[in-house]
Amino acid sequence: MASSNPTVIAFDLYGTLLSTDSIANELAKHFGSDKAASLAALWRRYQLEYTWRLNSMSIEPFQTTFAPVLS
């Protein structure tokens, strides 16, 4: 007998399936390897912080959160 309730599977995409450090390769072309790694880490920290704050305050939907972060 099939269940009428759908099954939902969720997983952490960033850091699990996608490398959040890959931007460091592009940054290294402009700022050098040492500075690129720290810039990439800082960018990721602010990206997560911005997302958490906006989601906790219910200001913007998750889908629109990253556009301002990347500008």
Gaussian input, Z-matrix of N, CA and C with variables (Angstrom, degrees):
# hf/3-21g

backbone

0 1
 N
 C     1     B1
 C     2     B2     1     A1
 N     3     B3     2     A2     1     D1
 C     4     B4     3     A3     2     D2
 C     5     B5     4     A4     3     D3
 N     6     B6     5     A5     4     D4
 C     7     B7     6     A6     5     D5
 C     8     B8     7     A7     6     D6
 N     9     B9     8     A8     7     D7
 C    10    B10     9     A9     8     D8
 C    11    B11    10    A10     9     D9
 N    12    B12    11    A11    10    D10
 C    13    B13    12    A12    11    D11
 C    14    B14    13    A13    12    D12
 N    15    B15    14    A14    13    D13
 C    16    B16    15    A15    14    D14
 C    17    B17    16    A16    15    D15
 N    18    B18    17    A17    16    D16
 C    19    B19    18    A18    17    D17
 C    20    B20    19    A19    18    D18
 N    21    B21    20    A20    19    D19
 C    22    B22    21    A21    20    D20
 C    23    B23    22    A22    21    D21
 N    24    B24    23    A23    22    D22
 C    25    B25    24    A24    23    D23
 C    26    B26    25    A25    24    D24
 N    27    B27    26    A26    25    D25
 C    28    B28    27    A27    26    D26
 C    29    B29    28    A28    27    D27
 N    30    B30    29    A29    28    D28
 C    31    B31    30    A30    29    D29
 C    32    B32    31    A31    30    D30
 N    33    B33    32    A32    31    D31
 C    34    B34    33    A33    32    D32
 C    35    B35    34    A34    33    D33
 N    36    B36    35    A35    34    D34
 C    37    B37    36    A36    35    D35
 C    38    B38    37    A37    36    D36
 N    39    B39    38    A38    37    D37
 C    40    B40    39    A39    38    D38
 C    41    B41    40    A40    39    D39
 N    42    B42    41    A41    40    D40
 C    43    B43    42    A42    41    D41
 C    44    B44    43    A43    42    D42
 N    45    B45    44    A44    43    D43
 C    46    B46    45    A45    44    D44
 C    47    B47    46    A46    45    D45
 N    48    B48    47    A47    46    D46
 C    49    B49    48    A48    47    D47
 C    50    B50    49    A49    48    D48
 N    51    B51    50    A50    49    D49
 C    52    B52    51    A51    50    D50
 C    53    B53    52    A52    51    D51
 N    54    B54    53    A53    52    D52
 C    55    B55    54    A54    53    D53
 C    56    B56    55    A55    54    D54
 N    57    B57    56    A56    55    D55
 C    58    B58    57    A57    56    D56
 C    59    B59    58    A58    57    D57
 N    60    B60    59    A59    58    D58
 C    61    B61    60    A60    59    D59
 C    62    B62    61    A61    60    D60
 N    63    B63    62    A62    61    D61
 C    64    B64    63    A63    62    D62
 C    65    B65    64    A64    63    D63
 N    66    B66    65    A65    64    D64
 C    67    B67    66    A66    65    D65
 C    68    B68    67    A67    66    D66
 N    69    B69    68    A68    67    D67
 C    70    B70    69    A69    68    D68
 C    71    B71    70    A70    69    D69
 N    72    B72    71    A71    70    D70
 C    73    B73    72    A72    71    D71
 C    74    B74    73    A73    72    D72
 N    75    B75    74    A74    73    D73
 C    76    B76    75    A75    74    D74
 C    77    B77    76    A76    75    D75
 N    78    B78    77    A77    76    D76
 C    79    B79    78    A78    77    D77
 C    80    B80    79    A79    78    D78
 N    81    B81    80    A80    79    D79
 C    82    B82    81    A81    80    D80
 C    83    B83    82    A82    81    D81
 N    84    B84    83    A83    82    D82
 C    85    B85    84    A84    83    D83
 C    86    B86    85    A85    84    D84
 N    87    B87    86    A86    85    D85
 C    88    B88    87    A87    86    D86
 C    89    B89    88    A88    87    D87
 N    90    B90    89    A89    88    D88
 C    91    B91    90    A90    89    D89
 C    92    B92    91    A91    90    D90
 N    93    B93    92    A92    91    D91
 C    94    B94    93    A93    92    D92
 C    95    B95    94    A94    93    D93
 N    96    B96    95    A95    94    D94
 C    97    B97    96    A96    95    D95
 C    98    B98    97    A97    96    D96
 N    99    B99    98    A98    97    D97
 C   100   B100    99    A99    98    D98
 C   101   B101   100   A100    99    D99
 N   102   B102   101   A101   100   D100
 C   103   B103   102   A102   101   D101
 C   104   B104   103   A103   102   D102
 N   105   B105   104   A104   103   D103
 C   106   B106   105   A105   104   D104
 C   107   B107   106   A106   105   D105
 N   108   B108   107   A107   106   D106
 C   109   B109   108   A108   107   D107
 C   110   B110   109   A109   108   D108
 N   111   B111   110   A110   109   D109
 C   112   B112   111   A111   110   D110
 C   113   B113   112   A112   111   D111
 N   114   B114   113   A113   112   D112
 C   115   B115   114   A114   113   D113
 C   116   B116   115   A115   114   D114
 N   117   B117   116   A116   115   D115
 C   118   B118   117   A117   116   D116
 C   119   B119   118   A118   117   D117
 N   120   B120   119   A119   118   D118
 C   121   B121   120   A120   119   D119
 C   122   B122   121   A121   120   D120
 N   123   B123   122   A122   121   D121
 C   124   B124   123   A123   122   D122
 C   125   B125   124   A124   123   D123
 N   126   B126   125   A125   124   D124
 C   127   B127   126   A126   125   D125
 C   128   B128   127   A127   126   D126
 N   129   B129   128   A128   127   D127
 C   130   B130   129   A129   128   D128
 C   131   B131   130   A130   129   D129
 N   132   B132   131   A131   130   D130
 C   133   B133   132   A132   131   D131
 C   134   B134   133   A133   132   D132
 N   135   B135   134   A134   133   D133
 C   136   B136   135   A135   134   D134
 C   137   B137   136   A136   135   D135
 N   138   B138   137   A137   136   D136
 C   139   B139   138   A138   137   D137
 C   140   B140   139   A139   138   D138
 N   141   B141   140   A140   139   D139
 C   142   B142   141   A141   140   D140
 C   143   B143   142   A142   141   D141
 N   144   B144   143   A143   142   D142
 C   145   B145   144   A144   143   D143
 C   146   B146   145   A145   144   D144
 N   147   B147   146   A146   145   D145
 C   148   B148   147   A147   146   D146
 C   149   B149   148   A148   147   D147
 N   150   B150   149   A149   148   D148
 C   151   B151   150   A150   149   D149
 C   152   B152   151   A151   150   D150
 N   153   B153   152   A152   151   D151
 C   154   B154   153   A153   152   D152
 C   155   B155   154   A154   153   D153
 N   156   B156   155   A155   154   D154
 C   157   B157   156   A156   155   D155
 C   158   B158   157   A157   156   D156
 N   159   B159   158   A158   157   D157
 C   160   B160   159   A159   158   D158
 C   161   B161   160   A160   159   D159
 N   162   B162   161   A161   160   D160
 C   163   B163   162   A162   161   D161
 C   164   B164   163   A163   162   D162
 N   165   B165   164   A164   163   D163
 C   166   B166   165   A165   164   D164
 C   167   B167   166   A166   165   D165
 N   168   B168   167   A167   166   D166
 C   169   B169   168   A168   167   D167
 C   170   B170   169   A169   168   D168
 N   171   B171   170   A170   169   D169
 C   172   B172   171   A171   170   D170
 C   173   B173   172   A172   171   D171
 N   174   B174   173   A173   172   D172
 C   175   B175   174   A174   173   D173
 C   176   B176   175   A175   174   D174
 N   177   B177   176   A176   175   D175
 C   178   B178   177   A177   176   D176
 C   179   B179   178   A178   177   D177
 N   180   B180   179   A179   178   D178
 C   181   B181   180   A180   179   D179
 C   182   B182   181   A181   180   D180
 N   183   B183   182   A182   181   D181
 C   184   B184   183   A183   182   D182
 C   185   B185   184   A184   183   D183
 N   186   B186   185   A185   184   D184
 C   187   B187   186   A186   185   D185
 C   188   B188   187   A187   186   D186
 N   189   B189   188   A188   187   D187
 C   190   B190   189   A189   188   D188
 C   191   B191   190   A190   189   D189
 N   192   B192   191   A191   190   D190
 C   193   B193   192   A192   191   D191
 C   194   B194   193   A193   192   D192
 N   195   B195   194   A194   193   D193
 C   196   B196   195   A195   194   D194
 C   197   B197   196   A196   195   D195
 N   198   B198   197   A197   196   D196
 C   199   B199   198   A198   197   D197
 C   200   B200   199   A199   198   D198
 N   201   B201   200   A200   199   D199
 C   202   B202   201   A201   200   D200
 C   203   B203   202   A202   201   D201
 N   204   B204   203   A203   202   D202
 C   205   B205   204   A204   203   D203
 C   206   B206   205   A205   204   D204
 N   207   B207   206   A206   205   D205
 C   208   B208   207   A207   206   D206
 C   209   B209   208   A208   207   D207
 N   210   B210   209   A209   208   D208
 C   211   B211   210   A210   209   D209
 C   212   B212   211   A211   210   D210

   B1=1.4390
   B2=1.5305
   B3=1.3071
   B4=1.4631
   B5=1.5273
   B6=1.3226
   B7=1.4577
   B8=1.5252
   B9=1.3319
   B10=1.4626
   B11=1.5278
   B12=1.3395
   B13=1.4615
   B14=1.5267
   B15=1.3265
   B16=1.4593
   B17=1.5359
   B18=1.3035
   B19=1.4548
   B20=1.5190
   B21=1.3142
   B22=1.4547
   B23=1.5185
   B24=1.3225
   B25=1.4600
   B26=1.5195
   B27=1.3216
   B28=1.4631
   B29=1.5187
   B30=1.3133
   B31=1.4579
   B32=1.5170
   B33=1.3063
   B34=1.4594
   B35=1.5254
   B36=1.3085
   B37=1.4585
   B38=1.5210
   B39=1.3335
   B40=1.4628
   B41=1.5204
   B42=1.2888
   B43=1.4539
   B44=1.5108
   B45=1.3280
   B46=1.4565
   B47=1.5205
   B48=1.3296
   B49=1.4626
   B50=1.5218
   B51=1.3114
   B52=1.4563
   B53=1.5205
   B54=1.2979
   B55=1.4582
   B56=1.5217
   B57=1.3179
   B58=1.4591
   B59=1.5269
   B60=1.3215
   B61=1.4620
   B62=1.5298
   B63=1.3154
   B64=1.4663
   B65=1.5232
   B66=1.3248
   B67=1.4627
   B68=1.5300
   B69=1.3269
   B70=1.4657
   B71=1.5234
   B72=1.3245
   B73=1.4685
   B74=1.5213
   B75=1.3221
   B76=1.4621
   B77=1.5314
   B78=1.3231
   B79=1.4672
   B80=1.5228
   B81=1.3378
   B82=1.4721
   B83=1.5232
   B84=1.3217
   B85=1.4596
   B86=1.5329
   B87=1.3221
   B88=1.4634
   B89=1.5284
   B90=1.3472
   B91=1.4645
   B92=1.5200
   B93=1.3320
   B94=1.4606
   B95=1.5207
   B96=1.3278
   B97=1.4660
   B98=1.5254
   B99=1.3254
   B100=1.4642
   B101=1.5281
   B102=1.3088
   B103=1.4706
   B104=1.5318
   B105=1.3207
   B106=1.4672
   B107=1.5230
   B108=1.3164
   B109=1.4650
   B110=1.5222
   B111=1.3246
   B112=1.4669
   B113=1.5296
   B114=1.3353
   B115=1.4656
   B116=1.5216
   B117=1.3351
   B118=1.4634
   B119=1.5305
   B120=1.3261
   B121=1.4613
   B122=1.5258
   B123=1.3265
   B124=1.4581
   B125=1.5262
   B126=1.3211
   B127=1.4587
   B128=1.5239
   B129=1.3294
   B130=1.4675
   B131=1.5251
   B132=1.3325
   B133=1.4608
   B134=1.5226
   B135=1.3347
   B136=1.4585
   B137=1.5220
   B138=1.3152
   B139=1.4572
   B140=1.5351
   B141=1.3217
   B142=1.4569
   B143=1.5265
   B144=1.3290
   B145=1.4591
   B146=1.5253
   B147=1.3108
   B148=1.4588
   B149=1.5255
   B150=1.3308
   B151=1.4595
   B152=1.5204
   B153=1.3441
   B154=1.4691
   B155=1.5222
   B156=1.3156
   B157=1.4680
   B158=1.5238
   B159=1.3116
   B160=1.4621
   B161=1.5245
   B162=1.3218
   B163=1.4665
   B164=1.5250
   B165=1.3218
   B166=1.4624
   B167=1.5244
   B168=1.3223
   B169=1.4625
   B170=1.5264
   B171=1.3239
   B172=1.4672
   B173=1.5234
   B174=1.3288
   B175=1.4642
   B176=1.5291
   B177=1.3154
   B178=1.4563
   B179=1.5207
   B180=1.3170
   B181=1.4616
   B182=1.5277
   B183=1.3055
   B184=1.4726
   B185=1.5338
   B186=1.3264
   B187=1.4693
   B188=1.5180
   B189=1.3159
   B190=1.4568
   B191=1.5099
   B192=1.3055
   B193=1.4695
   B194=1.5217
   B195=1.3294
   B196=1.4577
   B197=1.5292
   B198=1.3021
   B199=1.4687
   B200=1.5289
   B201=1.3433
   B202=1.4601
   B203=1.5346
   B204=1.3161
   B205=1.4622
   B206=1.5235
   B207=1.3090
   B208=1.4580
   B209=1.5319
   B210=1.3402
   B211=1.4636
   B212=1.4883
   A1=108.70
   A2=116.46
   A3=122.05
   A4=110.19
   A5=115.64
   A6=121.56
   A7=109.62
   A8=116.11
   A9=119.68
   A10=111.43
   A11=116.73
   A12=120.71
   A13=109.97
   A14=117.33
   A15=119.06
   A16=111.04
   A17=115.83
   A18=121.96
   A19=108.12
   A20=116.47
   A21=122.10
   A22=108.51
   A23=115.45
   A24=121.31
   A25=107.26
   A26=116.40
   A27=121.53
   A28=109.32
   A29=116.18
   A30=120.68
   A31=109.22
   A32=114.89
   A33=122.08
   A34=108.56
   A35=116.98
   A36=121.31
   A37=111.83
   A38=116.90
   A39=120.29
   A40=110.56
   A41=115.43
   A42=121.12
   A43=112.60
   A44=117.73
   A45=121.66
   A46=109.84
   A47=116.52
   A48=120.73
   A49=113.03
   A50=116.64
   A51=121.21
   A52=109.66
   A53=116.18
   A54=120.07
   A55=109.31
   A56=115.86
   A57=118.97
   A58=110.95
   A59=117.48
   A60=121.62
   A61=112.78
   A62=117.50
   A63=120.11
   A64=112.72
   A65=117.50
   A66=119.63
   A67=111.08
   A68=117.15
   A69=121.28
   A70=111.25
   A71=117.90
   A72=120.94
   A73=111.50
   A74=115.81
   A75=119.55
   A76=111.24
   A77=115.69
   A78=119.20
   A79=111.89
   A80=116.68
   A81=121.06
   A82=111.66
   A83=116.94
   A84=120.62
   A85=111.37
   A86=115.59
   A87=120.37
   A88=113.86
   A89=116.21
   A90=119.39
   A91=114.96
   A92=118.16
   A93=120.81
   A94=111.00
   A95=116.56
   A96=122.20
   A97=113.67
   A98=117.04
   A99=119.43
   A100=112.13
   A101=115.66
   A102=119.65
   A103=110.98
   A104=117.28
   A105=121.22
   A106=111.58
   A107=117.58
   A108=120.90
   A109=111.20
   A110=117.01
   A111=119.09
   A112=111.14
   A113=117.49
   A114=120.04
   A115=111.58
   A116=116.70
   A117=120.81
   A118=110.71
   A119=117.17
   A120=120.82
   A121=111.00
   A122=116.22
   A123=120.59
   A124=110.80
   A125=117.23
   A126=121.78
   A127=110.32
   A128=116.85
   A129=120.50
   A130=110.79
   A131=117.83
   A132=120.87
   A133=110.99
   A134=115.91
   A135=119.31
   A136=112.15
   A137=116.90
   A138=120.27
   A139=110.19
   A140=116.61
   A141=120.53
   A142=111.71
   A143=116.70
   A144=120.07
   A145=111.29
   A146=116.32
   A147=121.19
   A148=110.49
   A149=116.49
   A150=121.57
   A151=111.15
   A152=116.62
   A153=119.99
   A154=111.24
   A155=116.68
   A156=119.40
   A157=111.72
   A158=117.16
   A159=119.89
   A160=111.56
   A161=116.82
   A162=119.31
   A163=111.32
   A164=117.87
   A165=119.69
   A166=111.35
   A167=117.21
   A168=120.92
   A169=111.62
   A170=117.26
   A171=122.81
   A172=112.17
   A173=116.09
   A174=120.51
   A175=110.85
   A176=116.30
   A177=120.63
   A178=109.79
   A179=117.49
   A180=119.23
   A181=110.42
   A182=115.76
   A183=121.33
   A184=112.03
   A185=117.47
   A186=121.57
   A187=112.80
   A188=118.32
   A189=120.47
   A190=113.51
   A191=116.89
   A192=121.05
   A193=112.74
   A194=117.91
   A195=120.18
   A196=114.56
   A197=118.95
   A198=120.20
   A199=112.26
   A200=120.41
   A201=119.94
   A202=113.28
   A203=116.92
   A204=120.60
   A205=110.44
   A206=117.05
   A207=121.51
   A208=113.21
   A209=117.77
   A210=118.25
   A211=112.89
   D1=126.46
   D2=-179.15
   D3=-79.51
   D4=143.34
   D5=178.54
   D6=-80.06
   D7=143.38
   D8=177.53
   D9=-84.60
   D10=-9.61
   D11=177.70
   D12=-90.38
   D13=128.73
   D14=179.01
   D15=-70.78
   D16=152.70
   D17=175.82
   D18=-94.75
   D19=131.26
   D20=179.20
   D21=-114.19
   D22=129.29
   D23=177.21
   D24=-118.50
   D25=126.33
   D26=-179.85
   D27=-125.91
   D28=147.79
   D29=177.05
   D30=-151.54
   D31=162.54
   D32=-179.95
   D33=-82.19
   D34=111.73
   D35=-177.51
   D36=-76.28
   D37=-51.53
   D38=-176.15
   D39=-77.02
   D40=130.41
   D41=-178.80
   D42=86.62
   D43=-16.34
   D44=178.51
   D45=-105.29
   D46=-56.29
   D47=-179.85
   D48=-101.31
   D49=-29.17
   D50=179.66
   D51=-113.44
   D52=139.21
   D53=177.93
   D54=-82.26
   D55=116.73
   D56=178.41
   D57=-79.87
   D58=-7.54
   D59=178.57
   D60=-91.44
   D61=-5.24
   D62=-175.53
   D63=-63.77
   D64=-24.55
   D65=178.42
   D66=-65.32
   D67=-22.81
   D68=179.58
   D69=-60.52
   D70=-32.29
   D71=177.66
   D72=-62.13
   D73=-41.59
   D74=178.77
   D75=-72.24
   D76=-40.22
   D77=178.91
   D78=-64.15
   D79=-32.68
   D80=-179.28
   D81=-62.14
   D82=-29.10
   D83=178.86
   D84=-64.51
   D85=-26.36
   D86=-176.31
   D87=-105.72
   D88=-30.60
   D89=-172.31
   D90=-122.65
   D91=-1.68
   D92=-175.93
   D93=87.73
   D94=157.33
   D95=-172.74
   D96=-63.70
   D97=-44.39
   D98=-176.59
   D99=-63.57
   D100=-47.77
   D101=-178.99
   D102=-70.50
   D103=-32.60
   D104=-179.38
   D105=-61.47
   D106=-42.27
   D107=-179.79
   D108=-63.10
   D109=-43.27
   D110=-179.50
   D111=-70.87
   D112=-35.93
   D113=176.70
   D114=-65.14
   D115=-41.17
   D116=179.19
   D117=-63.76
   D118=-41.49
   D119=178.79
   D120=-65.84
   D121=-41.32
   D122=178.74
   D123=-65.06
   D124=-43.10
   D125=178.52
   D126=-59.71
   D127=-44.72
   D128=-179.38
   D129=-65.40
   D130=-39.95
   D131=178.65
   D132=-60.61
   D133=-47.36
   D134=179.76
   D135=-68.29
   D136=-34.50
   D137=177.56
   D138=-61.03
   D139=-47.55
   D140=179.33
   D141=-66.14
   D142=-43.83
   D143=-179.81
   D144=-61.18
   D145=-44.53
   D146=-179.98
   D147=-61.43
   D148=-43.98
   D149=179.40
   D150=-62.55
   D151=-47.76
   D152=-179.30
   D153=-61.43
   D154=-43.88
   D155=-178.71
   D156=-63.85
   D157=-47.65
   D158=-179.24
   D159=-64.34
   D160=-40.83
   D161=179.80
   D162=-68.21
   D163=-37.80
   D164=-179.06
   D165=-71.52
   D166=-27.79
   D167=179.02
   D168=-92.07
   D169=-4.89
   D170=-179.29
   D171=54.85
   D172=39.74
   D173=-179.70
   D174=-83.21
   D175=-46.65
   D176=-177.38
   D177=-132.41
   D178=150.25
   D179=172.66
   D180=-67.13
   D181=153.68
   D182=-177.43
   D183=-54.22
   D184=-38.44
   D185=-175.90
   D186=-61.10
   D187=-29.92
   D188=-177.75
   D189=-98.47
   D190=0.16
   D191=-176.35
   D192=-65.81
   D193=-39.83
   D194=-170.63
   D195=-79.31
   D196=-22.09
   D197=-179.59
   D198=-57.15
   D199=-50.14
   D200=178.74
   D201=-66.82
   D202=-30.84
   D203=-178.42
   D204=-64.68
   D205=-37.37
   D206=-175.28
   D207=-84.23
   D208=-10.45
   D209=179.99
   D210=-80.45

